[in-house]
């Protein structure tokens, strides 16, 4: 696999590799793994929310008002 990055990113990656006991490929692998984990988590959250919406599982008006009130402001105030 090949990855292209701009000069600034390549320079930062090389500095990081020099400062650690790991080569650039090791750091790129960790970065891709973290990115994929984050993306799959976001996808699952969205999939779950869509399933709840499809099932009609919405917050009541009172639940929404209480949520806003928990932030110190009633709903509809600036």
C-alpha positions in Angstrom: 0.0 0.0 0.0 1.2 3.5 -0.8 0.2 6.7 0.9 0.8 10.2 -0.3 1.1 13.1 2.2 2.1 16.7 1.8 5.7 17.8 2.7 4.7 19.2 6.1 3.0 15.9 7.1 5.9 13.8 5.9 8.4 16.0 7.8 6.3 15.7 11.0 6.1 12.0 10.5 9.9 11.7 10.0 10.6 13.8 13.1 8.3 11.6 15.1 10.0 8.5 13.9 13.4 9.9 14.7 12.2 10.9 18.2 10.8 7.4 18.9 11.9 3.8 18.5 9.4 3.3 15.7 9.7 3.9 12.0 7.2 6.0 9.9 5.3 2.9 8.8 4.6 1.9 12.4 3.2 5.4 13.1 1.1 5.3 9.9 -0.3 1.9 10.8 -1.4 3.2 14.3 -2.9 6.3 12.7 -4.9 4.3 10.2 -6.1 1.9 12.9 -7.2 4.7 15.1 -9.0 6.5 12.2 -10.8 3.3 11.2 -11.9 2.6 14.8 -13.3 6.1 15.1 -15.1 5.9 11.7 -16.7 2.5 12.5 -17.8 3.8 15.9 -19.4 6.8 14.3 -21.1 4.6 11.7 -22.5 2.3 14.4 -23.8 5.3 16.4 -25.5 6.6 13.3 -26.9 3.2 12.4 -28.2 2.8 15.9 -29.8 6.3 15.9 -31.5 5.6 12.5 -32.9 2.3 13.9 -34.3 4.2 16.9 -35.8 6.8 14.6 -37.3 4.2 12.3 -38.9 2.6 15.4 -40.4 5.9 16.5 -38.2 6.1 19.6 -38.0 9.9 19.9 -37.6 12.1 23.0 -40.8 13.6 24.4 -41.2 17.4 24.5 -40.7 17.2 28.3 -37.5 15.2 27.9 -36.1 17.8 25.5 -37.2 20.7 27.7 -35.5 19.0 30.7 -32.3 18.4 28.7 -32.1 22.1 27.8 -32.9 23.1 31.4 -30.0 20.9 32.6 -27.7 23.3 30.7 -29.1 26.2 32.7 -31.4 27.7 30.1 -35.0 26.9 29.3 -35.7 25.9 25.7 -36.2 28.8 23.3 -34.1 31.3 25.3 -31.0 33.0 24.1 
